[in-house]
Amino acid sequence: MASLFDWITNSSPDWANHTILNWEDIYQRCDDADMLQFITCEVIENNTSIDMHEVVGQRDHYAGQTWLQAALTPQYKEGKMNDAFRLYEENPNYYFSGALNNGISLSSLNDGPWFSDGGGNHRTIVAKFCCGRILQQTGVSPLVINVAKHHYTVDIEAWEYFARMRSMAEKGVHDCITRVTDSESRTSNRVTSEYQQSFDIGDYRFNSRGRHGVLDSREFCIYARHVLKTNGELSKYEKALHHWNMLFGDMHKLIYMRA
């Protein structure tokens, strides 16, 4: 039988010309709005399996190349890629016997496709092609055994509003987010952590003392939507309500439509 490398060179499937997507474009860690702070659930699984058709990219290394380019003309470490192909030829059952031992680490956002991001970028490329060849030959796509998976669930709505609210600082609205662990459970190969977010708001559009509140994610989205709708400008009603509260009500509570 021809080597896997020869098969890739002469008979690679159509998906080999797809671009390897970048995990950093999906799971965004920018300073203004870091998705890490908006995780509501995180599941880490070890010694699990993956259908390589579900893997669409990786972090850094070969992102931006096609799968074919990464195999034939790797832009990162050609020597490591050659080693990964050589090791496969020495042990073609490597990815299917359990010998991988979490040597490929994969991440997914909100039940989306998978990206190699914590190790095994070279092995991911080799595994994707060797599974592709087996599928072409047998009609069955085998599962790669003993990979590590990292499932992230992120509150995208709150994250997007938080990012948009950065522009409101010049109008006098300041916010910060705190993430706290709500619960954690463990099994032999799985850790599940759930989190809650709180948003500390200081709204100085009314006066220099400001109005303040600590909101949960749902409340924050309502508040942000209210502020952004008018680009941070106060309505006559809000100004009147502020003055009424200064005299007869709560001098410090946030003012916004809570519906």
C-alpha distance (Angstrom), angle and dihedral (degrees) to the residues before:
residue distance angle dihedral
M1 . . .
A2 3.80 . .
S3 3.77 116.9 .
L4 3.80 119.0 -96.9
F5 3.80 89.2 -112.3
D6 3.83 90.8 54.9
W7 3.81 90.6 48.4
I8 3.82 90.4 51.6
T9 3.79 90.5 49.6
N10 3.81 95.2 49.0
S11 3.81 108.5 23.1
S12 3.79 109.9 22.0
P13 3.84 115.9 154.9
D14 3.79 125.2 -114.9
W15 3.80 94.1 -98.4
A16 3.82 89.2 63.7
N17 3.80 86.6 78.3
H18 3.80 92.8 55.9
T19 3.80 115.5 108.7
I20 3.80 117.0 -108.0
L21 3.80 103.6 -117.8
N22 3.79 121.2 -134.4
W23 3.80 117.7 -116.6
E24 3.80 89.4 -151.4
D25 3.82 89.0 65.5
I26 3.81 89.5 55.6
Y27 3.80 103.5 37.5
Q28 3.77 100.0 41.2
R29 3.80 119.1 -158.1
C30 3.82 99.6 -179.3
D31 3.79 119.1 151.6
D32 3.80 96.2 -119.0
A33 3.81 95.3 54.1
D34 3.79 116.2 7.4
M35 3.81 112.0 -166.8
L36 3.80 88.6 -147.9
Q37 3.80 88.1 75.1
F38 3.81 91.9 53.2
I39 3.81 98.5 54.1
T40 3.80 110.0 126.8
C41 3.80 96.9 177.0
E42 3.80 132.4 17.5
V43 3.80 123.8 -173.3
I44 3.80 122.3 -172.6
E45 3.81 117.2 -168.0
N46 3.78 126.4 -175.5
N47 3.80 128.8 -165.0
T48 3.79 94.0 17.3
S49 3.82 131.5 132.3
I50 3.81 138.9 -110.7
D51 3.79 138.8 -162.3
M52 3.80 101.3 -134.0
H53 3.82 91.1 -142.3
E54 3.80 85.2 73.5
V55 3.82 91.6 59.9
V56 3.81 110.9 90.8
G57 3.80 105.2 161.7
Q58 3.77 151.7 -14.5
R59 3.76 142.7 -133.4
D60 3.81 114.1 -83.9
H61 3.86 114.6 -49.3
Y62 3.83 102.6 81.4
A63 3.80 100.2 4.4
G64 3.80 109.3 131.0
Q65 3.80 94.4 32.3
T66 3.77 121.6 93.6
W67 3.79 117.0 -109.1
L68 3.79 88.1 -108.9
Q69 3.80 92.9 52.1
A70 3.79 91.2 47.7
A71 3.80 90.1 54.6
L72 3.80 98.5 42.8
T73 3.83 104.2 28.3
P74 3.81 106.4 16.8
Q75 3.79 114.3 -164.0
Y76 3.80 95.3 -154.5
K77 3.81 120.5 41.3
E78 3.78 112.2 -9.7
G79 3.80 92.2 -178.0
K80 3.81 92.7 57.3
M81 3.78 91.0 47.7
N82 3.80 90.7 51.6
D83 3.82 89.5 49.2
A84 3.81 91.0 52.0
F85 3.80 91.2 53.2
R86 3.80 91.9 45.3
L87 3.81 92.4 51.1
Y88 3.79 90.2 50.8
E89 3.81 92.2 52.7
E90 3.81 89.3 50.5
N91 3.81 91.4 50.6
P92 3.84 113.0 18.2
N93 3.80 89.9 176.8
Y94 3.81 92.3 57.6
Y95 3.81 95.8 106.8
F96 3.80 95.0 43.7
S97 3.81 104.3 41.5
G98 3.81 100.4 64.0
A99 3.80 92.3 -105.9
L100 3.81 90.0 119.1
N101 3.82 89.5 79.6
N102 3.82 97.1 -167.3
G103 3.81 90.0 -44.8
I104 3.81 89.3 142.8
S105 3.80 116.4 57.3
L106 3.80 116.9 -164.3
S107 3.79 134.3 -171.6
S108 3.79 133.1 -163.2
L109 3.82 132.3 -172.6
N110 3.81 120.6 -142.7
D111 3.83 94.2 -20.1
G112 3.79 91.9 -52.2
P113 3.81 128.1 136.1
W114 3.79 123.0 -57.1
F115 3.79 131.8 -98.2
S116 3.80 129.1 -171.1
D117 3.77 104.7 -126.3
G118 3.78 112.5 142.4
G119 3.79 102.5 49.9
G120 3.78 140.7 -36.9
N121 3.81 100.3 63.2
H122 3.81 91.5 146.7
R123 3.79 93.4 45.0
T124 3.81 89.5 48.8
I125 3.80 90.6 60.4
V126 3.80 93.2 46.7
A127 3.82 91.9 45.4
K128 3.79 92.0 49.8
F129 3.80 91.4 53.6
C130 3.80 96.4 42.7
C131 3.82 89.9 51.3
G132 3.81 88.7 47.6
R133 3.79 91.3 54.1
I134 3.80 92.5 48.5
L135 3.82 90.0 49.8
Q136 3.80 90.6 50.7
Q137 3.80 91.4 49.6
T138 3.82 101.0 40.5
G139 3.81 107.2 17.7
V140 3.82 89.4 -121.1
S141 3.80 125.7 102.5
P142 3.82 108.8 -146.0
L143 3.80 123.5 -142.3
V144 3.78 118.8 -114.5
I145 3.80 107.0 -127.3
N146 3.81 131.0 -139.0
V147 3.77 102.5 18.6
A148 3.81 125.8 147.9
K149 3.80 119.4 -120.0
H150 3.78 130.2 -161.8
H151 3.82 114.9 -166.2
Y152 3.82 115.7 -164.7
T153 3.80 123.3 -167.6
V154 3.81 110.0 -167.2
D155 3.80 129.0 -174.6
I156 3.80 94.3 -123.9
E157 3.81 94.6 179.8
A158 3.82 93.3 55.6
W159 3.81 90.9 42.7
E160 3.80 92.5 52.4
Y161 3.81 92.9 47.0
F162 3.80 91.0 47.5
A163 3.81 90.4 52.5
R164 3.81 91.7 48.8
M165 3.80 91.6 47.4
R166 3.82 90.0 62.9
S167 3.80 86.9 82.3
M168 3.80 90.5 58.1
A169 3.81 93.9 67.3
E170 3.79 90.6 87.1
K171 3.82 88.0 54.6
G172 3.79 90.6 54.7
V173 3.82 102.5 -96.8
H174 3.79 114.7 126.0
D175 3.80 126.5 179.3
C176 3.76 139.5 172.8
I177 3.79 132.1 -173.8
T178 3.79 131.2 -135.2
R179 3.80 123.3 -166.5
V180 3.79 119.2 -157.8
T181 3.81 129.7 -177.1
D182 3.79 110.6 -108.3
S183 3.80 99.1 -177.7
E184 3.79 142.7 -17.5
S185 3.79 131.2 -159.4
R186 3.80 131.2 -177.0
T187 3.77 138.8 -161.3
S188 3.79 129.1 174.0
N189 3.81 93.7 -78.4
R190 3.81 105.4 9.7
V191 3.81 135.5 70.0
T192 3.81 119.5 -172.3
S193 3.81 120.0 -168.6
E194 3.79 124.7 -177.6
Y195 3.79 124.0 -162.8
Q196 3.77 140.6 -167.7
Q197 3.78 126.7 -151.8
S198 3.78 129.0 -144.8
F199 3.79 125.7 -168.6
D200 3.80 121.4 -149.4
I201 3.80 107.5 -152.7
G202 3.78 128.5 -165.1
D203 3.82 112.4 -174.4
Y204 3.81 111.1 -169.1
R205 3.78 97.6 169.0
F206 3.81 91.6 100.6
N207 3.81 100.4 48.3
S208 3.80 142.5 -30.8
R209 3.81 92.9 -87.7
G210 3.76 90.6 57.8
R211 3.76 133.6 -157.9
H212 3.78 118.5 -92.6
G213 3.76 142.0 -163.5
V214 3.79 144.3 157.2
L215 3.80 110.8 -131.6
D216 3.77 134.9 -172.6
S217 3.82 119.5 -130.5
R218 3.79 95.6 -88.6
E219 3.80 92.6 47.8
F220 3.80 91.4 46.0
C221 3.81 92.1 54.0
I222 3.81 90.4 51.2
Y223 3.80 91.3 47.7
A224 3.82 93.7 46.4
R225 3.79 91.9 47.4
H226 3.82 89.0 51.6
V227 3.82 93.8 50.2
L228 3.79 96.0 42.6
K229 3.80 93.4 48.2
T230 3.82 89.8 71.2
N231 3.81 95.4 30.2
G232 3.78 88.6 -112.3
E233 3.81 95.8 -55.0
L234 3.82 115.8 138.5
S235 3.77 118.3 -123.9
K236 3.80 123.0 -134.7
Y237 3.80 87.8 -109.6
E238 3.82 92.4 54.5
K239 3.79 91.9 48.6
A240 3.80 91.4 48.9
L241 3.81 91.8 47.0
H242 3.79 90.1 49.8
H243 3.80 92.4 53.2
W244 3.81 91.5 46.0
N245 3.79 91.0 51.1
M246 3.80 91.5 48.0
L247 3.80 88.1 59.5
F248 3.79 104.7 32.6
G249 3.80 110.7 5.8
D250 3.80 143.6 34.8
M251 3.80 111.6 -29.6
H252 3.80 94.0 -165.0
K253 3.81 109.3 35.8
L254 3.81 119.0 111.0
I255 3.78 116.0 -103.1
Y256 3.81 116.8 -140.3
M257 3.77 140.9 118.0
R258 3.81 105.9 -85.0
A259 3.78 98.1 -168.6
